[in-house]
Amino acid sequence: MSTTPTDRLRALLEPLAEQAGLDLEDVRVSQAGSRRQVQIDVDADGGVDLDAIAAFSREIGQALDASDVMGAAAYVLEVGSPGVDRPITEPRHWRRNTGRLVKVQLVDGGEIVARVLEIDEAGALVEVQPVKGRGRAKERRLEFAEVAKARIQVEFNRKEDEQLLADADDATEDLDEDADDLDDDAADDTDDTDGADDESVTAEQ
């Protein structure tokens, strides 16, 4: 049976994410000074807006308060959506990035940069880009079993990617303000109750 804090958190949060129509992409627990930092990434087809992140953050806070997963020590909670540099590890990640460029390290040691065209459960049809702009792009069937590692390549001359980066900055800014409010509330609660947990909500996109 899993006993690490991360495994226990996943077991608690995965049903909540499923009920909210979200995919629980990543759960990280680290030490931040005298407190622990809990960072949670969620995603969905079509992306996740700030309202959905804020609502899910409240659900997580309530679930953690009602459980003993985090113990009695104070922690800081951060909920957001994955950034553009997150690894592409699941078929759904490929599907959500159809039309984008990805840099792929292959199991055999090779490396390609390709545009994702079509996806199924076993692999993707991609358009491999010419090296240093020489030659023509060529379509290739890429099986997921061939992929050792893959990441999105941001195209700064592509409107969708420019907007994605701009939205990430706006989201971080807006949710940082929410985090300040929550910190103020937590400070007030601490005056009334010793050992109360502090929670903040931020987004890193």
C-alpha positions in Angstrom: 0.0 0.0 0.0 1.3 3.5 -0.9 2.5 5.5 2.1 4.2 8.6 0.6 2.4 11.9 0.9 2.2 12.2 -2.9 0.6 8.8 -3.3 -1.9 9.5 -0.5 -2.7 12.9 -2.1 -3.3 11.3 -5.5 -5.6 8.7 -4.0 -7.6 11.5 -2.3 -7.7 14.0 -5.2 -8.2 11.8 -8.3 -11.9 11.1 -7.6 -12.4 14.8 -6.9 -10.8 15.8 -10.2 -12.9 13.2 -12.1 -16.1 14.6 -10.6 -15.0 18.1 -11.7 -14.3 16.9 -15.2 -10.6 17.4 -14.8 -7.5 15.3 -15.3 -5.1 15.3 -12.3 -1.8 15.8 -14.2 0.7 16.3 -11.4 1.0 16.3 -7.6 4.2 17.6 -5.9 5.0 18.0 -2.2 8.1 19.8 -1.2 9.4 21.7 1.9 9.2 25.5 1.7 10.9 26.9 4.8 9.0 25.8 7.8 5.9 24.8 5.7 5.2 22.2 3.1 4.3 23.2 -0.4 1.6 21.3 -2.2 1.5 21.9 -6.0 -1.3 20.4 -8.1 -1.7 20.6 -11.8 -5.0 19.9 -13.5 -6.1 20.0 -17.2 -9.0 19.2 -19.4 -9.9 19.2 -23.1 -10.2 22.8 -24.2 -8.1 23.9 -21.2 -8.9 25.0 -17.7 -10.1 28.5 -16.9 -9.5 30.5 -13.7 -12.9 29.9 -12.3 -12.5 26.1 -12.6 -9.1 26.3 -11.0 -10.4 28.4 -8.1 -13.5 26.1 -7.6 -11.3 23.0 -7.6 -8.8 24.6 -5.2 -11.7 25.2 -2.7 -12.7 21.5 -3.0 -9.2 20.4 -2.4 -8.9 22.6 0.6 -12.1 21.2 2.1 -11.0 17.6 1.4 -7.6 18.1 3.0 -9.1 19.8 6.0 -11.4 16.8 6.4 -8.6 14.2 6.1 -5.3 13.5 7.9 -3.3 13.2 4.7 -1.3 16.3 5.4 -1.0 15.8 9.1 -1.0 18.7 11.5 1.8 20.7 10.0 1.0 23.9 8.0 1.2 23.8 4.2 0.8 26.1 1.2 -1.6 24.9 -1.5 -1.0 25.9 -5.2 -3.4 24.7 -7.9 -2.8 25.5 -11.5 -2.7 24.1 -15.0 0.4 22.6 -16.6 2.8 25.0 -18.4 3.7 24.9 -22.0 7.0 23.1 -21.1 5.4 20.2 -19.4 6.3 16.7 -20.7 3.9 15.0 -23.1 3.4 11.6 -21.6 -0.2 10.5 -22.3 -2.2 10.1 -25.5 -4.5 12.9 -24.2 -1.5 15.3 -24.1 -0.8 14.6 -27.7 -4.5 15.0 -28.6 -4.7 18.4 -26.8 -1.6 19.6 -28.8 -2.8 18.6 -32.2 -1.4 21.2 -34.7 1.6 22.1 -32.5 5.3 21.4 -32.8 6.8 18.9 -30.4 10.4 18.0 -29.8 10.7 14.2 -29.5 13.6 12.2 -28.2 13.3 8.6 -29.5 14.0 5.4 -27.6 16.6 4.6 -30.2 18.5 7.8 -29.4 17.3 9.9 -32.3 15.6 13.2 -32.1 13.0 14.9 -34.3 10.9 18.0 -34.3 7.4 17.3 -35.7 4.0 18.9 -36.0 1.2 16.7 -34.5 -1.5 16.0 -37.2 -3.6 13.1 -35.9 -3.8 11.0 -32.8 -5.0 7.6 -31.7 -4.4 5.5 -28.6 -1.2 3.9 -30.0 0.5 6.7 -31.7 0.4 9.8 -33.8 0.7 10.9 -37.4 3.2 13.7 -37.4 4.9 16.0 -39.9 8.7 15.8 -39.3 10.3 19.2 -39.8 13.5 19.5 -42.0 16.8 19.9 -40.1 17.9 23.6 -40.2 15.1 24.3 -42.6 16.7 22.2 -45.4 14.4 20.0 -47.4 10.7 19.4 -47.0 8.6 18.3 -44.1 7.7 14.6 -44.2 4.7 12.8 -42.7 5.5 9.9 -40.4 3.6 7.5 -38.2 5.1 7.8 -34.7 4.2 5.0 -32.2 4.1 6.1 -28.6 6.3 3.1 -27.8 9.1 4.8 -29.8 9.0 8.0 -27.7 11.4 8.4 -24.8 10.5 12.0 -24.1 8.5 14.8 -25.8 7.8 18.5 -25.1 5.9 21.2 -26.8 7.9 23.7 -28.9 6.6 27.3 -28.5 6.3 29.1 -31.9 6.6 32.8 -31.2 5.2 33.6 -34.7 2.2 31.5 -34.1 -0.9 33.4 -32.7 -2.1 30.4 -30.6 1.2 30.1 -28.8 1.6 33.8 -28.3 -1.9 33.9 -26.8 -1.1 30.9 -24.6 1.9 32.7 -23.1 -0.1 35.9 -22.6 -2.9 33.9 -20.9 -0.3 32.2 -18.6 1.0 35.6 -17.5 -2.6 36.9 -16.9 -3.6 33.8 -15.0 -0.6 34.0 -12.7 -1.2 37.6 -12.0 -4.9 37.1 -11.2 -4.5 34.1 -9.0 -1.5 35.7 -7.2 -4.0 38.4 -6.1 -6.3 35.6 -4.9 -3.4 34.0 -3.1 -2.8 37.3 -1.2 -6.4 37.4 -0.2 -6.3 33.8 1.1 -3.0 34.5 3.0 -4.8 37.5 4.7 -7.7 35.2 5.6 -5.4 32.5 6.8 -3.5 35.0 9.0 -6.8 36.1 10.5 -7.7 32.5 11.2 -4.3 31.9 12.8 -5.1 34.6 15.3 -8.1 32.6 16.4 -6.8 29.0 16.0 -3.2 27.9 16.7 -1.7 25.7 14.0 -4.3 26.6 11.3 -3.1 25.7 7.7 -2.4 28.6 5.3 -3.5 28.0 1.7 -2.7 30.0 -1.4 -3.8 29.5 -5.0 -1.6 30.3 -7.9 -1.4 29.2 -11.5 1.7 28.4 -13.6 0.7 28.1 -17.4 
